[in-house]
Amino acid sequence: MNKITPGVSSTKGSESGSIRSQSDPLKQGINPPKISRRKFLGRSIAAFIGAGILTGGYAWKGEPNWLEITRLELPLEGLPSAFDGIKVVHFSDTHLGFNTDASDLSDLVNNIEKEAPDLICFTGDIVDSEADDFIAAVPVLARLSAPLGKFAIFGNHDYKHTEQLAELLKAAGFRLLRNESSLIKRGNEVIAVAGLEDMLHGKPDPQAAVKDIPEGTFTLLLMHEPDYADRVESYPFNLQLSGHSHGGQIRLPLLGALFTPYGSQKYIAGLYYTDVKKMPVYVNRGFGETYMPFRLLCRPELTVFTLRRM
Protein backbone atom coordinates (compact mmCIF):
# COMPACT_ATOMS: atom_id res chain seq x y z
CA MET A 1 0.00 0.00 0.00
CA ASN A 2 1.41 3.41 -0.97
CA LYS A 3 1.70 5.93 1.81
CA ILE A 4 0.77 9.48 0.78
CA THR A 5 2.32 12.26 2.86
CA PRO A 6 -0.16 15.10 3.52
CA GLY A 7 0.70 18.24 1.59
CA VAL A 8 3.15 16.44 -0.72
CA SER A 9 2.22 15.41 -4.30
CA SER A 10 2.75 11.74 -5.16
CA THR A 11 3.24 12.49 -8.88
CA LYS A 12 6.79 13.11 -10.11
CA GLY A 13 7.50 16.31 -12.01
CA SER A 14 8.76 14.61 -15.19
CA GLU A 15 5.69 12.42 -15.41
CA SER A 16 3.41 15.39 -14.84
CA GLY A 17 5.08 17.33 -17.66
CA SER A 18 4.76 14.41 -20.05
CA ILE A 19 1.07 13.98 -19.39
CA ARG A 20 0.39 17.70 -19.84
CA SER A 21 2.11 17.78 -23.25
CA GLN A 22 -0.25 15.09 -24.53
CA SER A 23 -3.49 16.45 -23.13
CA ASP A 24 -3.11 20.25 -23.13
CA PRO A 25 -5.60 21.52 -25.78
CA LEU A 26 -3.61 24.72 -26.29
CA LYS A 27 -0.57 22.72 -27.43
CA GLN A 28 -2.73 20.73 -29.84
CA GLY A 29 -4.35 23.79 -31.38
CA ILE A 30 -7.71 23.08 -29.77
CA ASN A 31 -9.49 25.99 -28.06
CA PRO A 32 -10.87 25.19 -24.60
CA PRO A 33 -14.65 25.57 -24.24
CA LYS A 34 -15.79 29.03 -23.17
CA ILE A 35 -17.78 29.48 -19.96
CA SER A 36 -21.03 31.32 -20.53
CA ARG A 37 -21.80 34.44 -18.49
CA ARG A 38 -24.76 32.66 -16.90
CA LYS A 39 -22.60 29.68 -15.89
CA PHE A 40 -19.87 32.00 -14.54
CA LEU A 41 -22.41 33.90 -12.43
CA GLY A 42 -23.93 30.65 -11.24
CA ARG A 43 -20.58 29.31 -10.13
CA SER A 44 -19.71 32.60 -8.41
CA ILE A 45 -22.99 32.64 -6.53
CA ALA A 46 -22.54 29.00 -5.52
CA ALA A 47 -19.02 29.77 -4.25
CA PHE A 48 -20.32 32.77 -2.30
CA ILE A 49 -23.12 30.76 -0.73
CA GLY A 50 -20.73 27.91 0.07
CA ALA A 51 -18.31 30.29 1.77
CA GLY A 52 -21.20 31.78 3.73
CA ILE A 53 -22.37 28.35 4.86
CA LEU A 54 -18.86 27.36 5.93
CA THR A 55 -18.33 30.64 7.79
CA GLY A 56 -21.76 30.41 9.40
CA GLY A 57 -21.14 26.83 10.49
CA TYR A 58 -17.79 27.80 11.99
CA ALA A 59 -19.28 30.81 13.79
CA TRP A 60 -22.13 28.66 15.14
CA LYS A 61 -20.59 25.27 15.95
CA GLY A 62 -16.87 25.97 15.76
CA GLU A 63 -15.62 29.09 17.45
CA PRO A 64 -18.08 29.16 20.39
CA ASN A 65 -16.57 25.82 21.46
CA TRP A 66 -12.94 26.88 20.94
CA LEU A 67 -11.78 28.31 24.26
CA GLU A 68 -8.76 30.60 24.27
CA ILE A 69 -6.67 30.75 27.43
CA THR A 70 -4.98 34.14 27.71
CA ARG A 71 -1.99 34.16 30.06
CA LEU A 72 -0.76 37.57 31.12
CA GLU A 73 1.96 38.68 33.53
CA LEU A 74 0.78 41.97 34.97
CA PRO A 75 3.10 44.33 36.91
CA LEU A 76 1.16 46.39 39.46
CA GLU A 77 2.11 49.28 41.70
CA GLY A 78 1.30 48.78 45.34
CA LEU A 79 1.03 44.99 45.23
CA PRO A 80 2.41 43.63 48.53
CA SER A 81 5.48 41.42 48.25
CA ALA A 82 3.62 38.46 49.80
CA PHE A 83 1.26 38.49 46.78
CA ASP A 84 3.99 38.81 44.16
CA GLY A 85 3.53 35.96 41.68
CA ILE A 86 0.00 34.90 42.66
CA LYS A 87 -2.10 33.41 39.88
CA VAL A 88 -5.56 34.94 39.35
CA VAL A 89 -8.08 33.26 37.07
CA HIS A 90 -10.76 35.50 35.56
CA PHE A 91 -13.84 34.29 33.68
CA SER A 92 -17.08 36.03 32.80
CA ASP A 93 -20.44 35.91 31.01
CA THR A 94 -21.27 32.22 31.04
CA HIS A 95 -24.91 32.98 30.11
CA LEU A 96 -26.17 29.59 31.23
CA GLY A 97 -29.46 28.70 29.56
CA PHE A 98 -28.84 30.33 26.20
CA ASN A 99 -26.12 28.49 24.28
CA THR A 100 -24.28 27.12 27.32
CA ASP A 101 -25.14 24.46 29.89
CA ALA A 102 -23.53 22.57 32.78
CA SER A 103 -21.58 20.26 30.47
CA ASP A 104 -20.01 23.24 28.71
CA LEU A 105 -19.16 24.76 32.07
CA SER A 106 -17.53 21.49 33.11
CA ASP A 107 -15.04 21.88 30.26
CA LEU A 108 -14.25 25.39 31.46
CA VAL A 109 -13.79 24.18 35.04
CA ASN A 110 -11.40 21.47 33.85
CA ASN A 111 -9.24 24.15 32.26
CA ILE A 112 -9.36 26.32 35.37
CA GLU A 113 -8.33 23.41 37.57
CA LYS A 114 -5.29 22.77 35.38
CA GLU A 115 -4.10 26.33 36.06
CA ALA A 116 -4.09 25.77 39.87
CA PRO A 117 -5.11 29.38 40.60
CA ASP A 118 -4.58 31.19 43.90
CA LEU A 119 -7.64 33.37 43.35
CA ILE A 120 -10.73 32.96 41.14
CA CYS A 121 -12.85 35.91 39.95
CA PHE A 122 -16.13 35.81 38.02
CA THR A 123 -17.44 39.11 36.64
CA GLY A 124 -21.12 38.57 36.03
CA ASP A 125 -23.91 37.21 33.82
CA ILE A 126 -23.89 33.72 35.27
CA VAL A 127 -27.23 33.09 33.52
CA ASP A 128 -28.79 34.54 30.42
CA SER A 129 -32.23 34.91 31.96
CA GLU A 130 -33.61 32.30 34.37
CA ALA A 131 -31.95 31.40 37.68
CA ASP A 132 -33.05 27.76 37.34
CA ASP A 133 -30.61 27.39 34.44
CA PHE A 134 -27.81 27.64 37.01
CA ILE A 135 -28.98 24.78 39.23
CA ALA A 136 -27.34 21.93 37.31
CA ALA A 137 -24.08 23.87 37.13
CA VAL A 138 -23.75 24.49 40.88
CA PRO A 139 -21.87 21.22 41.64
CA VAL A 140 -19.66 21.88 38.62
CA LEU A 141 -18.50 25.28 39.90
CA ALA A 142 -18.29 23.86 43.42
CA ARG A 143 -15.40 21.68 42.21
CA LEU A 144 -13.24 24.77 41.88
CA SER A 145 -10.91 25.64 44.73
CA ALA A 146 -8.44 28.46 45.29
CA PRO A 147 -6.52 29.15 48.52
CA LEU A 148 -7.26 32.91 48.39
CA GLY A 149 -10.94 32.48 47.56
CA LYS A 150 -13.60 32.49 44.84
CA PHE A 151 -15.39 35.80 44.21
CA ALA A 152 -18.30 36.81 41.98
CA ILE A 153 -20.46 39.79 41.06
CA PHE A 154 -23.75 40.15 39.23
CA GLY A 155 -24.05 41.23 35.60
CA ASN A 156 -27.01 42.92 33.95
CA HIS A 157 -28.58 39.54 33.00
CA ASP A 158 -28.56 38.38 36.64
CA TYR A 159 -31.17 40.75 38.07
CA LYS A 160 -34.33 38.81 37.39
CA HIS A 161 -33.94 36.47 40.39
CA THR A 162 -31.12 37.94 42.45
CA GLU A 163 -31.88 36.21 45.74
CA GLN A 164 -32.02 32.75 44.18
CA LEU A 165 -28.82 33.38 42.22
CA ALA A 166 -27.12 34.64 45.37
CA GLU A 167 -27.95 31.38 47.13
CA LEU A 168 -26.79 29.29 44.18
CA LEU A 169 -23.47 31.14 43.96
CA LYS A 170 -22.99 30.60 47.68
CA ALA A 171 -23.72 26.88 47.23
CA ALA A 172 -21.04 26.83 44.51
CA GLY A 173 -18.55 28.26 47.00
CA PHE A 174 -18.38 31.83 45.66
CA ARG A 175 -18.42 34.98 47.77
CA LEU A 176 -20.83 37.35 46.05
CA LEU A 177 -19.79 41.01 46.36
CA ARG A 178 -22.54 43.61 46.06
CA ASN A 179 -21.01 47.02 46.77
CA GLU A 180 -18.77 45.39 49.34
CA SER A 181 -15.29 44.02 49.79
CA SER A 182 -13.34 41.18 51.32
CA LEU A 183 -9.83 41.28 52.80
CA ILE A 184 -7.41 38.53 51.82
CA LYS A 185 -4.41 37.77 53.98
CA ARG A 186 -1.23 36.08 52.83
CA GLY A 187 1.64 35.89 55.27
CA ASN A 188 1.61 39.17 57.15
CA GLU A 189 0.18 41.25 54.30
CA VAL A 190 -3.31 41.98 53.01
CA ILE A 191 -5.07 42.89 49.78
CA ALA A 192 -8.75 43.53 49.14
CA VAL A 193 -11.21 42.31 46.53
CA ALA A 194 -14.15 44.68 45.98
CA GLY A 195 -17.25 44.12 43.88
CA LEU A 196 -19.86 46.55 42.58
CA GLU A 197 -23.47 46.17 41.57
CA ASP A 198 -24.20 46.26 37.84
CA MET A 199 -24.53 49.78 36.39
CA LEU A 200 -27.50 48.95 34.12
CA HIS A 201 -29.85 47.18 36.55
CA GLY A 202 -28.21 47.71 39.93
CA LYS A 203 -26.94 50.72 41.85
CA PRO A 204 -23.14 50.63 42.00
CA ASP A 205 -21.76 52.37 45.09
CA PRO A 206 -17.95 52.48 45.10
CA GLN A 207 -17.91 54.42 48.35
CA ALA A 208 -19.76 51.61 50.11
CA ALA A 209 -17.44 49.05 48.53
CA VAL A 210 -14.29 50.64 49.96
CA LYS A 211 -15.54 51.77 53.37
CA ASP A 212 -14.14 48.72 55.21
CA ILE A 213 -10.82 48.64 53.37
CA PRO A 214 -7.87 50.05 55.33
CA GLU A 215 -6.24 53.03 53.66
CA GLY A 216 -3.36 52.11 51.37
CA THR A 217 -4.54 48.54 50.79
CA PHE A 218 -4.04 47.17 47.29
CA THR A 219 -7.57 46.62 45.93
CA LEU A 220 -8.79 44.52 43.03
CA LEU A 221 -12.17 45.69 41.69
CA LEU A 222 -14.74 43.44 40.02
CA MET A 223 -17.20 45.43 37.88
CA HIS A 224 -19.32 43.96 35.09
CA GLU A 225 -19.29 46.95 32.72
CA PRO A 226 -15.72 47.96 31.88
CA ASP A 227 -16.47 51.56 30.89
CA TYR A 228 -17.40 52.23 34.53
CA ALA A 229 -13.63 52.36 35.17
CA ASP A 230 -13.61 56.02 34.13
CA ARG A 231 -16.08 56.79 36.92
CA VAL A 232 -14.20 54.98 39.68
CA GLU A 233 -10.56 55.69 38.89
CA SER A 234 -10.60 58.42 41.55
CA TYR A 235 -11.27 55.71 44.17
CA PRO A 236 -8.42 53.62 45.63
CA PHE A 237 -8.70 50.74 43.16
CA ASN A 238 -5.53 49.30 41.64
CA LEU A 239 -6.94 46.95 38.99
CA GLN A 240 -10.39 46.42 37.47
CA LEU A 241 -11.58 43.13 35.99
CA SER A 242 -14.70 43.23 33.79
CA GLY A 243 -16.73 41.37 31.16
CA HIS A 244 -20.03 42.38 29.53
CA SER A 245 -18.76 43.10 25.99
CA HIS A 246 -18.16 39.49 24.82
CA GLY A 247 -15.48 41.21 22.75
CA GLY A 248 -18.31 42.02 20.37
CA GLN A 249 -18.90 38.29 19.60
CA ILE A 250 -18.68 39.07 15.88
CA ARG A 251 -15.50 40.78 14.71
CA LEU A 252 -14.31 41.47 11.18
CA PRO A 253 -10.78 42.09 9.92
CA LEU A 254 -9.86 45.80 10.05
CA LEU A 255 -13.33 46.73 11.37
CA GLY A 256 -13.12 44.94 14.71
CA ALA A 257 -16.28 44.49 16.78
CA LEU A 258 -19.44 45.32 14.85
CA PHE A 259 -21.45 46.00 18.02
CA THR A 260 -20.79 46.28 21.74
CA PRO A 261 -23.38 47.00 24.43
CA TYR A 262 -23.71 50.19 26.43
CA GLY A 263 -21.15 50.10 29.20
CA SER A 264 -18.50 48.55 26.96
CA GLN A 265 -18.00 50.90 24.06
CA LYS A 266 -14.61 52.25 25.08
CA TYR A 267 -13.09 49.19 26.72
CA ILE A 268 -14.01 46.16 24.60
CA ALA A 269 -11.50 43.32 24.90
CA GLY A 270 -8.12 42.86 26.53
CA LEU A 271 -5.96 45.18 28.61
CA TYR A 272 -6.45 48.96 28.83
CA TYR A 273 -5.37 51.79 31.13
CA THR A 274 -7.65 54.63 32.21
CA ASP A 275 -6.84 58.09 30.90
CA VAL A 276 -6.07 59.91 34.14
CA LYS A 277 -4.95 57.45 36.82
CA LYS A 278 -3.68 54.85 34.34
CA MET A 279 -5.50 52.14 36.28
CA PRO A 280 -5.30 48.84 34.40
CA VAL A 281 -8.66 47.50 33.18
CA TYR A 282 -8.96 44.00 31.74
CA VAL A 283 -12.02 43.02 29.70
CA ASN A 284 -12.63 39.29 29.38
CA ARG A 285 -14.45 38.26 26.15
CA GLY A 286 -16.71 35.92 28.10
CA PHE A 287 -17.39 32.21 27.94
CA GLY A 288 -20.96 32.13 26.62
CA GLU A 289 -23.01 34.01 24.06
CA THR A 290 -26.19 36.04 24.20
CA TYR A 291 -28.84 37.19 21.69
CA MET A 292 -27.23 35.12 18.93
CA PRO A 293 -25.33 31.82 19.30
CA PHE A 294 -22.40 32.92 17.18
CA ARG A 295 -18.79 33.99 17.54
CA LEU A 296 -16.51 35.06 14.72
CA LEU A 297 -12.85 36.04 15.20
CA CYS A 298 -13.70 36.43 18.88
CA ARG A 299 -13.13 33.17 20.73
CA PRO A 300 -14.49 32.58 24.26
CA GLU A 301 -11.85 33.43 26.82
CA LEU A 302 -10.36 32.31 30.11
CA THR A 303 -7.82 34.78 31.48
CA VAL A 304 -4.95 33.73 33.73
CA PHE A 305 -2.99 36.56 35.37
CA THR A 306 0.29 36.30 37.19
CA LEU A 307 0.43 39.44 39.33
CA ARG A 308 3.84 41.02 39.80
CA ARG A 309 4.98 43.66 42.25
CA MET A 310 6.48 46.73 40.57
C-alpha positions in Angstrom: 0.0 0.0 0.0 1.4 3.4 -1.0 1.7 5.9 1.8 0.8 9.5 0.8 2.3 12.3 2.9 -0.2 15.1 3.5 0.7 18.2 1.6 3.1 16.4 -0.7 2.2 15.4 -4.3 2.7 11.7 -5.2 3.2 12.5 -8.9 6.8 13.1 -10.1 7.5 16.3 -12.0 8.8 14.6 -15.2 5.7 12.4 -15.4 3.4 15.4 -14.8 5.1 17.3 -17.7 4.8 14.4 -20.0 1.1 14.0 -19.4 0.4 17.7 -19.8 2.1 17.8 -23.2 -0.2 15.1 -24.5 -3.5 16.5 -23.1 -3.1 20.2 -23.1 -5.6 21.5 -25.8 -3.6 24.7 -26.3 -0.6 22.7 -27.4 -2.7 20.7 -29.8 -4.4 23.8 -31.4 -7.7 23.1 -29.8 -9.5 26.0 -28.1 -10.9 25.2 -24.6 -14.6 25.6 -24.2 -15.8 29.0 -23.2 -17.8 29.5 -20.0 -21.0 31.3 -20.5 -21.8 34.4 -18.5 -24.8 32.7 -16.9 -22.6 29.7 -15.9 -19.9 32.0 -14.5 -22.4 33.9 -12.4 -23.9 30.6 -11.2 -20.6 29.3 -10.1 -19.7 32.6 -8.4 -23.0 32.6 -6.5 -22.5 29.0 -5.5 -19.0 29.8 -4.3 -20.3 32.8 -2.3 -23.1 30.8 -0.7 -20.7 27.9 0.1 -18.3 30.3 1.8 -21.2 31.8 3.7 -22.4 28.4 4.9 -18.9 27.4 5.9 -18.3 30.6 7.8 -21.8 30.4 9.4 -21.1 26.8 10.5 -17.8 27.8 12.0 -19.3 30.8 13.8 -22.1 28.7 15.1 -20.6 25.3 15.9 -16.9 26.0 15.8 -15.6 29.1 17.5 -18.1 29.2 20.4 -16.6 25.8 21.5 -12.9 26.9 20.9 -11.8 28.3 24.3 -8.8 30.6 24.3 -6.7 30.7 27.4 -5.0 34.1 27.7 -2.0 34.2 30.1 -0.8 37.6 31.1 2.0 38.7 33.5 0.8 42.0 35.0 3.1 44.3 36.9 1.2 46.4 39.5 2.1 49.3 41.7 1.3 48.8 45.3 1.0 45.0 45.2 2.4 43.6 48.5 5.5 41.4 48.2 3.6 38.5 49.8 1.3 38.5 46.8 4.0 38.8 44.2 3.5 36.0 41.7 0.0 34.9 42.7 -2.1 33.4 39.9 -5.6 34.9 39.4 -8.1 33.3 37.1 -10.8 35.5 35.6 -13.8 34.3 33.7 -17.1 36.0 32.8 -20.4 35.9 31.0 -21.3 32.2 31.0 -24.9 33.0 30.1 -26.2 29.6 31.2 -29.5 28.7 29.6 -28.8 30.3 26.2 -26.1 28.5 24.3 -24.3 27.1 27.3 -25.1 24.5 29.9 -23.5 22.6 32.8 -21.6 20.3 30.5 -20.0 23.2 28.7 -19.2 24.8 32.1 -17.5 21.5 33.1 -15.0 21.9 30.3 -14.2 25.4 31.5 -13.8 24.2 35.0 -11.4 21.5 33.8 -9.2 24.1 32.3 -9.4 26.3 35.4 -8.3 23.4 37.6 -5.3 22.8 35.4 -4.1 26.3 36.1 -4.1 25.8 39.9 -5.1 29.4 40.6 -4.6 31.2 43.9 -7.6 33.4 43.3 -10.7 33.0 41.1 -12.8 35.9 39.9 -16.1 35.8 38.0 -17.4 39.1 36.6 -21.1 38.6 36.0 -23.9 37.2 33.8 -23.9 33.7 35.3 -27.2 33.1 33.5 -28.8 34.5 30.4 -32.2 34.9 32.0 -33.6 32.3 34.4 -32.0 31.4 37.7 -33.1 27.8 37.3 -30.6 27.4 34.4 -27.8 27.6 37.0 -29.0 24.8 39.2 -27.3 21.9 37.3 -24.1 23.9 37.1 -23.7 24.5 40.9 -21.9 21.2 41.6 -19.7 21.9 38.6 -18.5 25.3 39.9 -18.3 23.9 43.4 -15.4 21.7 42.2 -13.2 24.8 41.9 -10.9 25.6 44.7 -8.4 28.5 45.3 -6.5 29.2 48.5 -7.3 32.9 48.4 -10.9 32.5 47.6 -13.6 32.5 44.8 -15.4 35.8 44.2 -18.3 36.8 42.0 -20.5 39.8 41.1 -23.8 40.2 39.2 -24.0 41.2 35.6 -27.0 42.9 33.9 -28.6 39.5 33.0 -28.6 38.4 36.6 -31.2 40.8 38.1 -34.3 38.8 37.4 -33.9 36.5 40.4 -31.1 37.9 42.4 -31.9 36.2 45.7 -32.0 32.7 44.2 -28.8 33.4 42.2 -27.1 34.6 45.4 -28.0 31.4 47.1 -26.8 29.3 44.2 -23.5 31.1 44.0 -23.0 30.6 47.7 -23.7 26.9 47.2 -21.0 26.8 44.5 -18.6 28.3 47.0 -18.4 31.8 45.7 -18.4 35.0 47.8 -20.8 37.4 46.0 -19.8 41.0 46.4 -22.5 43.6 46.1 -21.0 47.0 46.8 -18.8 45.4 49.3 -15.3 44.0 49.8 -13.3 41.2 51.3 -9.8 41.3 52.8 -7.4 38.5 51.8 -4.4 37.8 54.0 -1.2 36.1 52.8 1.6 35.9 55.3 1.6 39.2 57.1 0.2 41.2 54.3 -3.3 42.0 53.0 -5.1 42.9 49.8 -8.8 43.5 49.1 -11.2 42.3 46.5 -14.1 44.7 46.0 -17.3 44.1 43.9 -19.9 46.6 42.6 -23.5 46.2 41.6 -24.2 46.3 37.8 -24.5 49.8 36.4 -27.5 48.9 34.1 -29.8 47.2 36.6 -28.2 47.7 39.9 -26.9 50.7 41.9 -23.1 50.6 42.0 -21.8 52.4 45.1 -18.0 52.5 45.1 -17.9 54.4 48.4 -19.8 51.6 50.1 -17.4 49.1 48.5 -14.3 50.6 50.0 -15.5 51.8 53.4 -14.1 48.7 55.2 -10.8 48.6 53.4 -7.9 50.1 55.3 -6.2 53.0 53.7 -3.4 52.1 51.4 -4.5 48.5 50.8 -4.0 47.2 47.3 -7.6 46.6 45.9 -8.8 44.5 43.0 -12.2 45.7 41.7 -14.7 43.4 40.0 -17.2 45.4 37.9 -19.3 44.0 35.1 -19.3 47.0 32.7 -15.7 48.0 31.9 -16.5 51.6 30.9 -17.4 52.2 34.5 -13.6 52.4 35.2 -13.6 56.0 34.1 -16.1 56.8 36.9 -14.2 55.0 39.7 -10.6 55.7 38.9 -10.6 58.4 41.5 -11.3 55.7 44.2 -8.4 53.6 45.6 -8.7 50.7 43.2 -5.5 49.3 41.6 -6.9 46.9 39.0 -10.4 46.4 37.5 -11.6 43.1 36.0 -14.7 43.2 33.8 -16.7 41.4 31.2 -20.0 42.4 29.5 -18.8 43.1 26.0 -18.2 39.5 24.8 -15.5 41.2 22.8 -18.3 42.0 20.4 -18.9 38.3 19.6 -18.7 39.1 15.9 -15.5 40.8 14.7 -14.3 41.5 11.2 -10.8 42.1 9.9 -9.9 45.8 10.1 -13.3 46.7 11.4 -13.1 44.9 14.7 -16.3 44.5 16.8 -19.4 45.3 14.8 -21.4 46.0 18.0 -20.8 46.3 21.7 -23.4 47.0 24.4 -23.7 50.2 26.4 -21.1 50.1 29.2 -18.5 48.5 27.0 -18.0 50.9 24.1 -14.6 52.3 25.1 -13.1 49.2 26.7 -14.0 46.2 24.6 -11.5 43.3 24.9 -8.1 42.9 26.5 -6.0 45.2 28.6 -6.4 49.0 28.8 -5.4 51.8 31.1 -7.6 54.6 32.2 -6.8 58.1 30.9 -6.1 59.9 34.1 -4.9 57.5 36.8 -3.7 54.9 34.3 -5.5 52.1 36.3 -5.3 48.8 34.4 -8.7 47.5 33.2 -9.0 44.0 31.7 -12.0 43.0 29.7 -12.6 39.3 29.4 -14.4 38.3 26.1 -16.7 35.9 28.1 -17.4 32.2 27.9 -21.0 32.1 26.6 -23.0 34.0 24.1 -26.2 36.0 24.2 -28.8 37.2 21.7 -27.2 35.1 18.9 -25.3 31.8 19.3 -22.4 32.9 17.2 -18.8 34.0 17.5 -16.5 35.1 14.7 -12.9 36.0 15.2 -13.7 36.4 18.9 -13.1 33.2 20.7 -14.5 32.6 24.3 -11.8 33.4 26.8 -10.4 32.3 30.1 -7.8 34.8 31.5 -4.9 33.7 33.7 -3.0 36.6 35.4 0.3 36.3 37.2 0.4 39.4 39.3 3.8 41.0 39.8 5.0 43.7 42.3 6.5 46.7 40.6 
